[in-house]
Amino acid sequence: MQLRPMMLCVSAVMLISTLCPAGDWSQWRGPDRDGLSPETGLLQQWPAGGPALLWKATGLGEGFSSVAVVGDRIFTTGDKNRTCYVYGLNRADGKVLWSTAIGRAGAPGWGNFAGPRGTPTVDGDLLYVMGQYGELVCLRTGDGAKVWEKHMVKDFGGKLPEWGYSESVLVDGDQVVCTPGGSKGAIVALDKRTGNLLWQTGDFKDPAHYSSLVCAEITGMKQYVQLTAESVVGVAPNGVVLWRAERRGRTAVVPTPIVKDNHVYVTSGYGVGSNLFEVSRAGAAFQARQAYAERSMANHHGGALRVGEYIYGYCDARGWVCQEMATGELKWAEKQQIGKGSLTYADGRLYLRAEDNGVVGLIEATPDGYKETGRFVQPDFGKPKTWPHPVVAGKKLYLRDQDQLLCYDVQAR
């Protein structure tokens, strides 16, 4: 395979967000997979008790999937009646319009954390989603009809991670890209219309962990960036491994990589911390140099995101933190507020969601300190854990929590 057909100029149109109408959240971590909502005109401070709850949907089963919100539909997944399902809901009121069985239900690994983990990815009139045991399906968004299906283990030689497959698959152009892991090749690309295998990275064979791929342009070249327990890697859209940096994680490596210009930032929990890699290129040869490795941010699975020059997220040892991306310097830390959890960004604010106590908080996205501007406790918060990341789309805040989905009005009046 040759690199030259893959070379793109800096002005090339490659952002997924250009394909997403305003108000949509078509995939994991939003239009650009970075946890940033483009919404504006939102409440900057919440009233006592939080924003208004518009509706509550139930009957979605067990699981940790977040939601995709596109057009007049919402999509999510859950285990119910010993089967893993994908659901299509009415965006206006949360009514379930269709459900499609995609595979085996249950709780891979210890801890009894039952249910699917991945969030559906919507591309036009099709959606793509992976179940916890490795089923990958393509469905029609209108009625949930199955178009094609594959299996990470049976079809691509993958090995089930301890806590199951958790990836939210990437759709880029005409191909679906995901990470079965294993000896046949860690990353695969499939034809999005047929599911036929296009390529598999035979020279990159790390086991799959729990992170999801991102698409980025680095040194003027489009590539897919992935994080495993052994590596950070950049792969060209034709399957050529452009660069790989050794980076050892522990137990469970989950957070999605963050790319800014020619730098790749990664973090994971269990005391490992964060790393920044600078990627350079001389002709067709790529090199990744580690700029730093430190522990100001050791994020378990609530995710980290970049706003401007700063990274925000929850560090197991320090609490909620702000870290300068370029240097790794800790700007502030707050462990007494909200509690460990996940986050998203919209309109100058960070939406924080605790995993244990049902608290949802709103803070300023600033390196000047922890500045809270509202909080509330969601009803019937999850057992065993409230892990799905919050979503802000169409001036609404969506909170998936096991069998229920909550929709709040966060528009400024």
Secondary structure, 3 states (H helix, E strand, C coil): CCCHHHECCCCCCCCHHHHCCCCCECCCCCCCCCCEECCCCECCCCCCCCCEEEEEECCCCECCCCCEEECCEEEEEEEECCEEEEEEEECCCCCEEEEEEEEECCCCCCCCCCCCCCCCEEECCEEEEECCCCEEEEEECCCCCEEEEEECCCCCCCCCCCCCCCCCCEEECCEEEECCCCCCCCCEEEECCCCCEEEECCCCCCCCCCCCCEEEEECCEEEEEEECCCEEEEECCCCCEEEEEECCCCCCCCCCCEEECCEEEEEECCCCEEEEEEEEEECCEEEEEEEEEECCCCCCCCCEEEECCEEEEEECCCEEEEEECCCCCEEEEECCCCCCEEEEEECCEEEEEECCCCEEEEEECCCCCCCEEEEEECCCCCCCCCCCCCEEECCEEEEEECCEEEEEECECC
